[in-house]
Amino acid sequence: MSNNRRSSERWSTRSYAFNGALLGLFVGVVHSYVHAFWSPSSHDDLIPHIMTRMGTFIVAGAAVFAAMSALRNRLMQRR
């Protein structure tokens, strides 16, 4: 066994932001699908509403994962 711990390596913030954006895209698509087909619609045009929601989920996912990576890197740097 080696003493080199893999968990002490820095996380790539760019990669985590991309993965968060992909997760946000998936959640946005599922949410938009449910919203468009199974909930009563009070909007005349659903396309702008759905695109805005998907964009919000993508940006939020990327921001959360990037912040998580940056926070983890900062905490590991202090050790």
Phi, psi and omega per residue, in radians:
M1 nan 2.479 -3.134
S2 -1.680 2.709 3.118
N3 -1.504 -0.112 3.139
N4 -1.311 1.935 -3.111
R5 -1.540 2.183 -3.125
R6 -1.185 -0.497 -3.096
S7 -1.228 -0.245 -3.132
S8 -1.503 -0.069 3.095
E9 -1.301 2.666 3.125
R10 -1.260 2.506 3.046
W11 -1.510 2.451 3.109
S12 -1.372 1.959 -3.107
T13 -1.118 -0.636 3.123
R14 -1.108 -0.752 3.129
S15 -1.151 -0.725 3.131
Y16 -1.183 -0.634 3.080
A17 -1.128 -0.703 3.101
F18 -1.123 -0.773 3.108
N19 -1.116 -0.659 3.079
G20 -1.146 -0.650 3.082
A21 -1.154 -0.688 3.079
L22 -1.125 -0.740 3.093
L23 -1.127 -0.702 3.087
G24 -1.121 -0.644 3.079
L25 -1.104 -0.792 3.128
F26 -1.073 -0.825 3.130
V27 -1.115 -0.691 3.120
G28 -1.124 -0.705 3.118
V29 -1.145 -0.792 3.132
V30 -1.113 -0.777 3.134
H31 -1.100 -0.742 -3.141
S32 -1.171 -0.664 3.097
Y33 -1.075 -0.841 3.133
V34 -1.110 -0.755 -3.117
H35 -1.141 -0.671 -3.075
A36 -1.332 -0.626 -2.997
F37 -1.847 -0.408 -3.039
W38 -2.073 -0.025 3.113
S39 -2.074 2.593 3.119
P40 -1.129 2.341 -3.055
S41 -1.709 2.208 3.059
S42 -1.810 0.022 -3.119
H43 -1.706 2.483 3.091
D44 -1.282 -0.743 -3.120
D45 -2.115 1.961 -3.060
L46 -1.394 -0.409 -3.044
I47 -1.043 -0.890 3.112
P48 -1.090 -0.644 3.127
H49 -1.121 -0.793 -3.132
I50 -1.160 -0.753 -3.135
M51 -1.135 -0.644 3.102
T52 -1.146 -0.759 3.106
R53 -1.092 -0.785 -3.133
M54 -1.107 -0.745 3.098
G55 -1.069 -0.675 3.109
T56 -1.129 -0.766 3.116
F57 -1.126 -0.686 -3.140
I58 -1.125 -0.837 -3.135
V59 -1.144 -0.725 3.137
A60 -1.138 -0.740 3.119
G61 -1.100 -0.769 3.124
A62 -1.117 -0.732 -3.119
A63 -1.157 -0.744 -3.126
V64 -1.147 -0.804 -3.119
F65 -1.190 -0.665 3.110
A66 -1.158 -0.721 3.106
A67 -1.140 -0.681 3.105
M68 -1.096 -0.745 3.124
S69 -1.154 -0.780 -3.137
A70 -1.124 -0.713 3.116
L71 -1.130 -0.750 3.126
R72 -1.112 -0.747 3.118
N73 -1.098 -0.692 -3.141
R74 -1.169 -0.735 3.131
L75 -1.165 -0.670 3.126
M76 -1.245 -0.456 3.128
Q77 -1.228 -0.528 -3.123
R78 -1.270 -0.396 -3.123
R79 -1.207 nan nan
